[in-house]
Amino acid sequence: MRYDERKRRRLWGDAMAMLTVRDLPDDVHLALQLRAAQHGRSTEAEVREIIAAAVKLESRERLGDALAALGSRIGLMDEDFEVFDQLRDKMPAEPPRLK
């Protein structure tokens, strides 16, 4: 369990956060109700699922994947990275000295 989760539980127990959404257009509310019915759950449960899917780290593109896709789009090849190996300083870094 992460530190922030332990801290929240210590302060609030196992209570869950509540969220109120004001001024939700009727057509959006109806669409949520229809989507919830299609998935066999309440509108509230559907909204929880939508929010969780939108903010979970697994649903976000990872930096390495994004960089690999960028390299692929601009045509980088493995041979292009050999230049970095040739230019890289081969001397091991010295650890900092504490006085």
C-alpha positions as CSV (number, residue, x, y, z in Angstrom):
1,M,0.0,0.0,0.0
2,R,1.4,3.4,-1.0
3,Y,2.2,6.1,1.6
4,D,-0.6,8.5,0.5
5,E,-3.1,5.7,0.6
6,R,-2.1,4.8,4.2
7,K,-2.2,8.5,5.2
8,R,-5.7,8.9,3.7
9,R,-7.0,5.8,5.5
10,R,-5.5,7.0,8.8
11,L,-7.2,10.3,8.4
12,W,-10.6,9.2,6.9
13,G,-10.8,5.5,7.6
14,D,-12.1,3.4,4.7
15,A,-14.5,6.2,3.5
16,M,-14.5,6.8,-0.2
17,A,-14.5,10.2,-1.9
18,M,-17.7,11.7,-3.3
19,L,-18.0,13.8,-6.4
20,T,-20.9,16.0,-7.4
21,V,-21.2,17.1,-11.1
22,R,-23.4,20.2,-11.6
23,D,-25.0,21.4,-14.7
24,L,-24.7,18.1,-16.6
25,P,-26.7,18.5,-19.8
26,D,-29.8,16.3,-20.1
27,D,-28.6,14.6,-23.3
28,V,-25.3,13.7,-21.6
29,H,-27.2,12.3,-18.6
30,L,-29.4,10.3,-20.9
31,A,-26.4,9.0,-22.8
32,L,-24.8,7.9,-19.5
33,Q,-28.0,6.1,-18.5
34,L,-28.2,4.3,-21.8
35,R,-24.5,3.3,-21.7
36,A,-25.0,2.1,-18.1
37,A,-27.9,-0.1,-19.1
38,Q,-25.9,-1.6,-22.0
39,H,-23.3,-2.6,-19.5
40,G,-25.8,-3.8,-16.9
41,R,-24.9,-1.4,-14.2
42,S,-26.2,1.8,-12.5
43,T,-25.5,5.2,-13.9
44,E,-23.4,5.9,-10.9
45,A,-21.3,2.7,-11.4
46,E,-20.9,3.6,-15.1
47,V,-19.6,7.1,-14.3
48,R,-17.1,5.5,-11.8
49,E,-15.9,3.1,-14.5
50,I,-15.5,5.9,-17.1
51,I,-13.6,8.1,-14.7
52,A,-11.4,5.2,-13.5
53,A,-10.6,4.2,-17.1
54,A,-9.7,7.8,-18.0
55,V,-7.3,8.3,-15.2
56,K,-5.7,4.9,-14.6
57,L,-2.0,4.9,-15.5
58,E,-2.4,1.7,-17.5
59,S,-4.7,3.5,-20.0
60,R,-2.1,6.2,-20.6
61,E,0.6,5.9,-23.2
62,R,4.0,5.2,-21.7
63,L,6.9,7.4,-22.4
64,G,9.0,4.6,-23.9
65,D,6.2,3.6,-26.2
66,A,5.7,7.2,-27.2
67,L,9.4,7.7,-27.9
68,A,9.6,4.4,-29.9
69,A,6.6,5.5,-32.0
70,L,8.2,8.9,-32.6
71,G,11.5,7.3,-33.7
72,S,9.6,5.0,-36.0
73,R,7.6,7.9,-37.6
74,I,10.8,9.9,-38.3
75,G,12.6,6.8,-39.6
76,L,15.3,6.2,-36.9
77,M,17.0,2.9,-37.3
78,D,19.2,0.9,-34.9
79,E,22.2,2.0,-36.8
80,D,21.5,5.7,-36.0
81,F,22.0,4.9,-32.3
82,E,25.5,3.6,-32.9
83,V,26.6,7.2,-33.2
84,F,25.5,7.7,-29.6
85,D,27.6,4.7,-28.5
86,Q,30.7,6.2,-30.3
87,L,30.2,9.6,-28.8
88,R,29.4,8.5,-25.3
89,D,32.0,9.2,-22.6
90,K,33.4,5.8,-21.6
91,M,34.9,7.0,-18.4
92,P,32.9,5.8,-15.4
93,A,31.3,8.6,-13.4
94,E,33.0,9.4,-10.1
95,P,30.7,9.2,-7.1
96,P,30.3,12.5,-5.2
97,R,32.6,13.0,-2.3
98,L,31.1,14.1,1.0
99,K,33.2,16.3,3.3
